[in-house]
Amino acid sequence: MTDPAIALLVFGCFLLLLALRVPVAFSLGLSAFAFFFASGLPAMSVVQKISTQIAEPTLLAIPFFILCGEIMSAGGMAGRLIELAGALVGSVRGGLAMVNVTASMFFGGMSGSSVADTAAIGPVLIPTMAENGYDRDFSVAVTVASSTQGIILPPSHNAILYSLAAGGTVSIQALFLAGYLPGILVGLALIALSAWIARRRSYPKGERVPVGRTLAITLKALPALVTPLIIIVPLVMGWAPAHQSAVIAVVWSVVVSSFIYRSLRLRDYSRVLRRAVRTSGMVLILIGAAAAFGEALVYLHVPRLLADWLTSLPAGRIGLLLLLNLLILALGAIMDMAALIVILTPILLPVAEGLGLDPVQFGIILLLNLGIGLCTPPVGSTLFVGCAIGGISIEAASRALLPFYFVMIAVLLLVTFVPEISLWLPDWIARAA
């Protein structure tokens, strides 16, 4: 078979399996098998590629960070951070919405997962907001939208995945540092939007917390607040690689949850471990299958052909960057995030570099795009979790999310066209080291 015929077979097989509702990981793996059979290459190559990708030592950081997020979610850290956020911003009009965003900024930056963020914060804040006069669809929308901060604020296991998909040439430390300013910018933009909506709809004000009480709440939340530093400092200072830093994070989360807050007992760990193993297994299967599928795309020269096609369009650099973002956004709305990172990175990274984007900057752009995709139908897993917690339909939540989509896309465009937003901090740390 010719290369175009094989490419048609591979993509046709993949789309057909998706249409038949076959899980994405199996769709990718079976499509990779179809390629190797059609090309006359040994099918064992697929298995070897999957096992080689999963055996990558740096990949150990992902299950450990997932376990850390599960322990923190079950161990009471989210509650302390919600209480702190309420003391800081809860007294203004629409304060509970701002508490929601601020708590996501704190907790999402530790769990590294938008789904974990929504699952931990949503059951507390969505009913509380509804009971205090907030529209339920708005409560779900602000919870779902603010959870995107967990995708780009460190320690994001998706950033580790991007580094691996880029061939290990992009520093995980630089990616973690690059996520801080864009993540905070997303949070501030969502707070501003929430305040504007709250004023228009006359949502209630919260009670002012006395200074002494605020200090007491801050001290109680301090062990949770220092978690990001315990994770990021050894990594940035070169004291520990990513997977060792993840182990340190797990140990610290156990200490805080079981011995400081005493909210996680020994028998609770079986439930936490089951959830972490299930999530890690899903992610690792996706990574391996997507790597095999990506190998097939490389054999078929798809990255080079796509790069040549995009750069040949008479759209100019700005138009091509907009088109690149639109493509990732569209794919993020219909496919799993982990699979897309592994598939798209080797394809689009050369295109992005050709358009003058730094690989670290493109990593943040990719993660932010796909984070927005987690909040959009038809396949947005974070959106599904938020709707399940809030007890509303996807249609109602999607309508309420419309202004949040616009704000997040505005931040995305700023990150795209102002490189300093993502590159200033890692560059400054590199110069200071």
N, C-alpha and C positions, 0 to 999 in steps of 0.2 A: 504494500500500500504506500502511496505517496504521503509526504508530510501533511499537506492540507486535508487529505482524507482521514488520516489518523487523528488530526486535531479536531475535525468534525465529529469523529467517533467518540473521542474523549469528552468533549464538551456536551455532546448529545447524551451520552451515558450519564454524565453528572446531572444535567438538568432533568432528565427523565426520572432518575432516582429521587431527586428532590421533590418533583411533582408527585411521586408515589409516596411521599412522606417518610422516606428512608432517612434515618438520622444522618446529619451532615458528615460525621466522621466516617461512617460506612460508605456514604456516597463518594467521598473523596478517595477512600482506599480502593473501592471496587473500580472506580474510574482509572486509578493508577494501574491496577491489574489489567484493565482493558488496553491501556496504552502499551504495556510491556508485551502482552500477547500479540497485539497487532504489529508491533515493531520487530518481533522475533527475538526479543531480549529475554533472558531467563526471568521467570516470575519471582524467583528467590530474591531478585534485586529489590523488589518492593519491600519484602520482609526485612532485608538487611538495612534499607534506608530508614524504615520505621524504627527498628531496634537501635540503630546508630544515633538517630536524632533523640530518642528518649533517654539514651545512656549518656548524653552530654552532661558533664558534672555541674555546670552552671544551672542546668535545669532543675537541680535539687532545690534551688531557692523557691521555686514556684509552689510545690506542696507545703513547704514550711511556712511561707507567707500566708497561704490559704489556711493552714492550721492556726496560725497566729490570729488571723481575722476571726475565725470561728470561736477561739477561746475568748477573745475580747468581746465578741458579740454576746456570748453566753455568760460572761463573767462580770457583768455590771458596769463595764467601762462606759457604754453608751449612755446609761442613765446618769452617771456623774457628769458627763460632757453636756448632756441636755440641760441639766441643772445649772451648770456653769454658763452656758449660752443664754439661758433665761435670765440669770442675774446680770449679764452684760448688756443684752439688747432687748430683753422682754418687756420693758416698761413703756416703749413707744407704741404708737398706733401700728397695728399689724405686727406687733412684737413676736407673736408665736410663729409667724411665717419666717421672720428673721432668725428666731431661735432654731427653726428647722434647718435653714441654710447654714448657719454657723455651726450647729452640731454636726452636720454632714461634712463641713470643712475639717472639723477636729477628727471625727471618727473615720470618715472616708479616707483621710490621709494616713490612717493607721491600718485599716482593713485592706486597702488597695482594691476594693471591689465595690462597684455601684450596687450590685444585687445584695451583697452583705449589708451595705449601708442602709438601703431601703428596708430590708428585712429586720434590722436592729432598731432603727429609729421610727419607721412607719407605724408599728403597733402601739407605740407610746404617743407620738405626736399627732397622727391623723385623727384618732378619736378625740383627743384633747382639743384640737383646733375646731372640730365639728361641734363639740359641746360648748365652746366659747363663741359661737356665732359665725364661724368661717364656713363658707360653702365647701361641701365635701369634695367636689371635683377640683376646687382650687387647692385644698389641703393635699390631695393626692398629687396634683401637678407639681407643686413646689417641692414635695418630698422626692418625686422621681427626678425632676430636673436637677436638684441640688446634689443628687447622688453621683452625677457625672464627675464631680471633683475627685472622687475616689479613684477614677481611672488614671488621672494625670498627676495627682499629688503622691509623693513617695510614701511608703514603698509599694509601687505598682508592679504586680507580677506580670502585667501586660507589657511594661517597659522592658523587663527582662526577656520576654518572649520576642519583642521587636529586635533587641540586641542580638539574640541568637539567630533570628531570621535574616538579619543583615550580615551574617557570617562572622559574628563576634567582633566586627570592626568598629562598632559604635559602643562607647564606654557606658556601662550601666550607671556608674557614678554620675557621669555628665547628664544622662537621661533623668535620673532622680532629681538632680539639682535643677534641671531645665523645667521640671514640672511645677515648681513652687509658684513662680509669678503667674503663669497662665491659670493655675488652679485657684489662686487667690483672686485673680481678676474675674474668673467665672463666678466665684462666690460673691464678690462685691457687686457685680452686675445683677445677679439674681436678688440680692438684698435690695438694691435700688428699685428693681421692677416690683418686688413684693411690697415695698413701701408705697409706691405709686398706686398699685392696685388696691391696697388697703385703704388709702386715703379716698380713692374714688368710690369704694363700696362701704366706707364707714365701718371697717372692722374695728373691734374693740382694742383699747389699750390694756397693757398688763400692769400689775402692781410694781411700784418701784422697790427694789431690794436695798435695804440699808447697807452702808459701806462695810460695817462689821460682819454682817451676814455674807456679803459678797466675798470677803477675804476668807471666811471659814469655808465657803463652797469651793473657792479656788484651791485652798490647801487640800481639801478632800479629793479634788480632781487632779492634783499635781502628779501623782504616780501615772495616771493615764496620759497626761499632757507631755510628760518627758519621754514617752514611748517612741515617738518619731526620732528624737535625738539619739536614743539608744540604738536605733536601727541605722540611722544615716551617718552618724559620726564615725564609727569604725570603718564603714564603707568608703567614705570620702577621704578619710585620713590614711587609707591604705592599710589599716590594721587587720582587716578581714575581708575576703571576697564576698560576693553576694550571697552564696549559699551558707557561709558561716555567719554572716550578719543575720540571715533569716532564722538560724538556730538560736542566736542570741535573743532575737525578738520573741521566739516561742517561749524560751526560758523566762524572760521578763514578764510576758503576759500570764504565765502560770503563777509566778510569784505575786503579781498584783492581784489577780483574780482569786487565788486560793488563800493567800496569807495576809494580804493587806486589806482587800475589800471583803474577803471571806464569803464570797457569793457563789463560788464554784466548788462543789464538793467532789470527792473522789469518784463517787458513782456517776456524776454528771459527765465525766470525761469519756465514757463509752459512747454517749450520744454525740459529743463534740467530735470525737475521732471518726465515727461513722460518717458524719456529714463531711468532714475534711477529706476522708479517703474517697468518698463518692465524687465530690467536686474535683479533686486532684486527678482521679481516674478518667473522668470525662475530658478534662483539659489535656492530659497527656496523650490519650488516644487521638484526640483532635490534632495535637501537634505532630504526632508521628504520621498520621494519615495525610495531613496537609503537606508535610515535608515530601512524602512520596509523590503526591499530586504535583507539587511545585517542581520536583525533579523532572517529571514528564513535560511540564511547560518549558523548562530550560532546554530539554532535548529538542523540542519543537520550535525553539527560538521565539517563543511568544513574548518574553520581555523585550528583546531587541526590536521585534516587529511593532509592538505597541509603542515603544519609545520613538521609533522612526515615524510612526503615523501621527503621534501627538505633536512632535516637534515640527512636522511638515504642515500643520494646520496654520492658516493665515490669521491667527488670533492674537499674536503678540504675547509677551511674557505674562502680562496681567490676565489676559483671557485664558491662557493655558493653565495658570495657577487656579483660576476660578473653575475651569473645567476639571482639573485634577481633584479639587475639593468636592465638586458635584458628583464625580464618579465614585469617590470613597463614601460619601454620604448615602448615595443610592444603594450601593452594595451593603453598607452597614445596616440598612433598614430591612434587608432580606436574608442576611447570612449571619452566622455565629462570629463573634469578635475574634476569638483565638484562631479560628481557621483563616479568617481574612488577614490577620497580621502575618501569619506564616506564608500565605499565598501571595498577598499583595506586595510585601516588602521587597523580595527580589525582583519583582516586576516593575514597581513604581519608583523604587529608590534611585535607580539610574536616571529615570526621567526627571525626578525632583532635583538631583544633582546637576543635570543638564540645564535646568531652569534657574540654577544659582542658589538652591536651598541647601543649607547645611544638613548633614544626616541626622544630627541631634534635633534640629528644628523640625525636620520632616517627621521624626518619630513622634514629637508632641502633636503635630498637625494630624497625623494618622490616628493617634489615640483619642484626640478630642473629637474628630469626625466620627469614629466608631463609638465613642461614648454617647454622642448625640443619637447615633443609630440604635443604641440600647433603649432609648426612650421613645422610639417611633414604631408604629405598627408597620408591617404585620408580624415581625419576629422580635420585637423589643422585649427581652427577658425582664429588664428592670420595670418596664411599663406593666407587664403582666403581674409582677409581684405587688406593685403599688395598687393596681386595680383590685387584686385579691384581698389585700389588707383593707382597702377603703370601701370595698363592696360596691363599686360602680363599674359601669361598662367601659370597654376600651374606647368606644366612640366618645363618650362623655369626657374621659380623661384626655384624649387627644385634642378635643376642642379647647379644653382648659389649658393645655400645654402650648397652644399656638404662640402666645406672646413670649413664652420661655424659649421656644425654638428660635425665634428671631433674635433674642438677646444672646443666646449661646452661639448662633452663627455669626453674629457681629463680633464676638470675642474671637471666634475661629479666624475670621478675616484679619483681625488685628494681629494675631499670632502669625498668620501667613505672610503679611506684608510688612510687619515690624519685627525683624529677626531678634532685636535686642530683648524683647519680652521673654523669649525662651533661652537666649544664649548669654545674656549678661551675667547671671549668677554663676554658671559653670565656668565661664571665662575668668571671672573675678577670682573665684576660688583657685583656679589653675594658676593664675598669676601670683596669688598670695602664698601658694604652697612652696 
